[in-house]
Amino acid sequence: MRIASVATHLPSHAISTERMIQNYPCELSEEVKRNIANLGVQKRHFSTPLSELFTGEEPESLRIAKICARAATALTHKGIDPQTADYLITVSEDSDYLCPGLSNTILRAIELPPETKNINLQGLACSGLPKSLDLAEDHLARSPKDRVLIILSGVNSRWFCSSLQGLGKVIGPREIRHIRDEERRSEELRKWIAVIQSFLFGDGAAALLVENVAEGPEVVTTAHITNLGDDHSAGFIRLEATGTGLAFKLGSQMEPRLLDLGLQYTRRIIDTLFGPDSLDASIRKWAVHTGSREMVEKIRSAYRLPTETTKESLKTLENCGNLAGASLPFILERILRGGSLNTGEKILLLGFGWGFSASASLLKF
């Protein structure tokens, strides 16, 4: 099974970190501004203009499906017709509706026949691409002549930017630690997490066509690790009741141990793929999910990788932010566009999911 083509799409509203700070709806302490700078994101694209980003107003109908459809349409510029797909897999976090899922709305948006087999994967976060490749491989084993279209949404700004009004002044972790009142300390930490998430994430979508062909990166193997310990609460997003009618609010958690968990799960999944204390010497590029600059650098340092190995991951983070499940195909497209790989060299796709989980796919060029 090979990835015949990969295409990406970014919404038109590009916003630099500096401009976002200048127009932010609440006051940020100097420590928080340093925290934002350390994320490694210089700019990101949003599906709404800056003037509407923080208002909390309901976005246009089927906004996410339309952005994803543009990613699928971008495949046509590479000689691939997405309407020839026999099976549609969509991956998302936020969606236009909780129900129906994204695959239902995209099916119409890209004018696939209503009989097209489709499935929607939600909640996999940044491990969505390896898991969708697994599904594609299972389908192609049964129907080897089919073509599988995978569309991954990284459009989550409605989650992270629509509830920031009225936060007041936001302070950083060092300042928060000095607060004695536990309830207030918890509230200040919640505010800080909300701000960091809004600066870390951007919007974007990607599309891949996978089939049994002779050209394109071959999917050699895939592995997944989920909940080695009691890690399900280390990071999550959920709807919480407000106590007012049918209104809900978004609740999220992002524990400091996420960075250490990322490294721990990376070691475990590398051992699963290659055996204990072993690594495939033909891996030329690592596509590491764009969780933060520190996460990418921790993994690079742990495996003593040359800076060239992960440069596409850091460049994607710098220019697009964290694109959730769409981050790995964005990095992969950048690697393939660079044209630096020789026949037989490999790419390791490494993604993480809140929950906590890690998934990896090994591709051979």
C-alpha positions as a printed Julia matrix, in Angstrom:
365×3 Matrix{Float64}:
   0.0    0.0     0.0
   1.32   3.4    -0.97
   0.42   7.04   -0.47
  -0.24   8.04   -4.06
  -0.55  11.74   -3.23
  -0.9   14.18   -0.33
  -2.3   17.72   -0.47
  -2.97  20.4     2.13
  -5.05  23.53    2.52
  -4.7   26.53    4.85
  -7.49  29.09    5.36
  -6.72  32.59    4.08
  -6.57  34.38    7.45
  -2.85  34.26    8.39
  -2.17  35.83   11.8
   1.27  36.34   13.32
   1.86  35.71   17.02
   2.87  39.34   17.49
  -0.34  40.62   15.9
  -2.43  38.18   17.9
  -0.88  39.39   21.16
  -1.6   43.01   20.19
  -5.28  42.22   19.56
  -5.81  39.69   22.35
  -9.04  40.11   24.36
  -7.32  39.95   27.76
  -4.14  41.2    29.43
  -1.12  38.88   29.3
   1.71  39.03   31.85
   5.31  39.12   30.63
   5.79  35.52   31.78
   2.82  34.41   29.65
   4.29  36.23   26.63
   7.55  34.31   27.16
   5.58  31.05   27.41
   3.91  31.88   24.09
   7.27  32.63   22.43
   8.64  29.27   23.63
   5.9   27.38   21.77
   7.8   27.99   18.53
   4.82  29.3    16.56
   5.44  32.46   14.51
   2.11  32.49   12.71
  -0.94  30.36   12.1
  -3.98  30.42    9.8
  -7.53  30.71   11.09
 -10.84  29.95    9.42
 -12.24  33.31   10.58
 -10.69  36.8    10.44
  -9.04  38.2    13.56
 -11.91  40.66   14.08
 -14.31  37.71   14.56
 -11.95  35.21   16.17
 -12.71  35.91   19.84
 -16.39  36.88   19.59
 -17.86  33.43   20.17
 -20.34  33.94   17.35
 -21.48  30.87   15.44
 -19.31  30.47   12.3
 -20.68  29.96    8.8
 -22.58  26.76    8.07
 -20.4   23.71    7.26
 -17.2   25.76    7.71
 -15.04  22.73    8.56
 -16.43  20.55    5.78
 -15.74  23.31    3.24
 -12.1   23.7     4.36
 -11.59  19.92    4.21
 -13.19  19.81    0.75
 -10.61  22.36   -0.45
  -7.82  20.05    0.75
  -9.37  17.2    -1.26
  -9.74  19.46   -4.3
  -6.04  20.34   -4.01
  -5.28  16.73   -4.97
  -6.49  17.55   -8.5
  -3.48  19.86   -8.92
  -1.34  16.72   -8.51
  -3.25  14.71  -11.09
  -5.52  12.92   -8.6
  -9.31  13.04   -8.86
 -10.74  12.64   -5.32
 -14.12  11.68   -6.8
 -12.61   8.36   -7.91
 -12.28   7.24   -4.27
 -14.12   4.07   -3.22
 -13.74   4.57    0.53
 -13.66   7.81    2.55
 -12.01   8.13    5.96
 -12.25  11.43    7.83
 -10.32  12.39   10.97
 -11.33  15.33   13.14
 -11.57  16.79   16.63
 -14.02  19.66   16.27
 -16.69  19.22   13.6
 -19.57  21.2    12.18
 -21.91  18.97   14.18
 -21.45  16.52   17.03
 -23.73  14.32   14.95
 -23.66  13.68   11.99
 -19.92  13.15   11.71
 -17.57  14.91    9.33
 -17.53  12.09    6.76
 -21.26  12.63    6.14
 -20.92  16.32    5.34
 -17.68  15.99    3.34
 -19.22  13.27    1.17
 -21.61  15.87   -0.22
 -19.05  18.69   -0.26
 -16.71  16.81   -2.62
 -19.61  15.23   -4.55
 -18.81  11.61   -3.87
 -21.66   9.19   -4.7
 -24.0    8.63   -1.74
 -23.19   4.89   -1.88
 -19.51   5.57   -1.06
 -18.36   3.68    2.01
 -17.29   6.19    4.66
 -16.24   6.36    8.29
 -15.51   9.22   10.68
 -12.73   9.02   13.28
 -13.02  11.57   16.07
 -11.01  12.15   19.24
  -7.73  10.61   18.05
  -6.0   14.01   18.17
  -2.56  13.98   16.56
  -2.35  10.21   16.09
  -5.1   10.23   13.46
  -2.97   9.64   10.36
  -1.3    6.36   11.43
  -4.66   5.01   12.64
  -6.41   5.95    9.4
  -3.59   4.28    7.42
  -4.33   1.11    9.39
  -7.99   1.28    8.35
  -7.02   1.93    4.74
  -4.71  -1.09    4.74
  -7.47  -3.32    6.13
  -9.85  -2.15    3.4
  -7.32  -2.59    0.59
  -6.53  -6.12    1.8
 -10.18  -6.98    1.08
 -10.59  -4.76   -1.99
  -7.1   -4.42   -3.51
  -8.23  -2.41   -6.56
  -9.99   0.3    -4.52
  -8.75   3.82   -3.78
  -8.99   5.21   -0.24
  -9.36   8.94    0.38
  -8.25  10.11    3.84
  -9.15  13.65    4.91
  -7.81  15.06    8.17
  -9.18  18.23    9.75
  -7.05  20.44   11.96
  -9.74  23.12   12.2
 -10.21  23.64   15.95
 -10.08  27.43   16.48
 -13.72  27.52   17.58
 -12.71  25.38   20.56
  -9.71  27.41   21.59
 -10.54  31.03   20.74
 -14.27  31.55   21.27
 -14.38  31.66   25.08
 -11.53  34.01   25.99
 -13.55  37.18   26.54
 -13.66  38.36   30.14
 -10.66  36.4    31.44
  -9.07  39.56   32.81
  -5.32  39.45   33.4
  -3.67  36.09   32.74
  -0.51  35.13   34.65
   2.03  32.33   34.14
   2.85  29.13   36.05
   5.62  30.68   38.17
   3.28  33.4    39.34
   0.44  30.92   39.84
   2.55  28.75   42.16
   2.7   31.58   44.71
  -1.11  31.75   45.04
  -2.11  30.16   48.36
  -5.84  29.82   47.76
  -6.32  26.47   45.99
  -9.52  27.45   44.2
  -8.04  30.65   42.8
  -4.82  28.84   41.85
  -6.84  26.26   39.9
  -8.81  29.01   38.13
  -5.64  30.92   37.14
  -4.12  27.71   35.76
  -7.27  27.06   33.73
  -7.0   30.56   32.24
  -3.31  30.07   31.4
  -4.03  26.74   29.62
  -6.81  28.39   27.59
  -4.45  31.15   26.45
  -1.59  28.8    25.56
  -3.91  26.58   23.53
  -5.23  29.56   21.57
  -1.67  30.55   20.56
  -0.5   26.98   19.88
  -3.24  25.74   17.55
  -3.97  26.83   14.0
  -6.47  25.74   11.35
  -5.77  23.59    8.3
  -6.78  20.39    6.53
  -5.04  17.66    4.55
  -6.04  14.95    2.1
  -4.26  11.75    1.03
  -5.1    9.16   -1.6
  -3.94   5.66   -0.65
  -3.97   2.66   -2.98
  -2.02  -0.35   -4.2
   0.15   1.33   -6.83
   3.8    1.32   -7.84
   4.54   5.0    -7.08
   4.6    6.98   -3.82
   5.84   6.27   -0.28
   5.1    2.7     0.79
   3.49   2.18    4.2
   5.79  -0.46    5.71
   4.32  -0.84    9.18
   2.27   0.95   11.83
   2.17   0.69   15.64
   0.04   2.13   18.43
   0.47   2.52   22.2
  -2.41   3.58   24.45
  -2.52   4.24   28.21
   0.61   2.61   29.58
  -0.53   3.75   33.02
  -3.19   5.98   34.48
  -2.56   8.56   31.76
  -6.07   9.15   30.43
  -6.45  12.38   32.44
  -3.09  13.94   31.5
  -4.78  15.84   28.69
  -8.37  15.98   27.53
 -11.15  18.12   26.1
 -14.78  17.6    27.06
 -18.15  19.3    27.15
 -19.22  20.33   30.64
 -22.68  21.37   31.83
 -23.01  25.0    32.86
 -26.13  24.52   34.95
 -28.0   26.96   32.7
 -30.6   25.3    30.52
 -29.03  23.33   27.67
 -25.84  25.41   27.56
 -22.47  23.66   27.72
 -18.9   24.88   28.0
 -15.62  23.39   26.81
 -13.43  21.97   29.55
  -9.8   21.01   28.92
  -6.77  19.79   30.81
  -3.11  19.92   29.9
  -0.84  18.56   32.64
   2.88  19.45   32.81
   3.78  15.75   32.44
   2.58  15.71   28.81
   6.12  16.39   27.59
   7.55  13.51   29.62
   4.73  11.23   28.51
   5.51  12.09   24.89
   9.11  10.94   25.34
   8.1    7.85   27.32
   5.57   6.75   24.7
   8.03   7.49   21.9
  10.56   5.11   23.45
   7.91   2.42   23.82
   6.63   2.73   20.26
  10.17   2.75   18.81
  10.87  -0.47   20.74
   7.63  -1.93   19.34
   8.6   -1.09   15.77
  12.3   -1.97   15.82
  13.03  -3.94   19.0
  14.62  -2.8    22.3
  17.43  -0.26   21.95
  17.29  -0.49   18.17
  16.49   1.91   15.34
  16.3    1.56   11.56
  19.41   3.29   10.2
  17.67   4.03    6.89
  15.23   6.49    8.51
  16.18   9.82    6.96
  13.32  11.98    8.22
  11.19  12.08   11.38
   7.79  13.72   11.02
   7.13  14.51   14.68
   3.74  15.92   15.61
   3.88  19.67   16.2
   2.89  19.64   19.88
   5.46  22.31   20.7
   9.06  23.17   19.88
  10.18  21.66   23.19
   8.46  18.34   22.4
  10.15  18.03   18.99
  13.55  18.99   20.42
  13.24  16.57   23.35
  12.67  13.66   20.97
  15.46  14.77   18.62
  17.87  15.06   21.56
  16.86  11.71   23.09
  17.71   9.88   19.84
  20.68  12.1    18.97
  19.17  12.99   15.62
  20.72  15.6    13.3
  18.77  18.87   13.14
  18.05  18.1     9.47
  15.97  15.08   10.54
  13.16  17.09   12.15
  13.47  20.46   10.4
  10.19  20.01    8.48
   8.35  19.38   11.76
   9.67  22.6    13.29
   9.01  24.59   10.1
   5.4   23.36   10.04
   4.98  24.32   13.7
   6.5   27.75   13.06
   4.27  28.58   10.09
   1.04  26.71   10.9
   0.98  25.96   14.63
  -0.4   22.71   16.01
  -2.78  21.28   13.4
  -3.89  18.29   15.49
  -4.5   15.27   13.23
  -3.58  17.24   10.1
  -0.07  18.04   11.35
   1.63  14.84   10.15
   0.4   15.08    6.52
   1.49  18.74    6.45
   4.98  17.68    7.55
   4.97  14.75    5.12
   4.04  17.0     2.2
   6.86  19.38    3.13
   9.33  16.46    3.25
   8.22  15.11   -0.13
   8.26  18.57   -1.69
  11.86  19.02   -0.53
  12.98  16.19   -2.83
  15.89  15.15   -0.62
  15.02  11.45   -0.2
  16.64   8.65   -2.14
  15.02   5.33   -3.08
  14.9    3.01   -0.07
  15.2    5.76    2.54
  12.47   5.95    5.17
  10.25   8.46    6.96
   8.93   7.91   10.48
   5.55   9.5    11.21
   5.1   10.0    14.97
   1.89  11.37   16.48
   0.44  11.66   19.98
  -3.11  11.66   21.26
  -4.51  13.02   24.49
  -5.65  10.07   26.43
  -2.57   9.32   26.4
  -1.48   7.54   23.24
   1.13   7.44   20.52
   0.95   6.1    16.97
   3.69   5.73   14.38
   3.94   4.71   10.74
   7.1    3.82    8.86
   7.15   4.87    5.2
   9.69   3.81    2.55
  10.47   6.18   -0.28
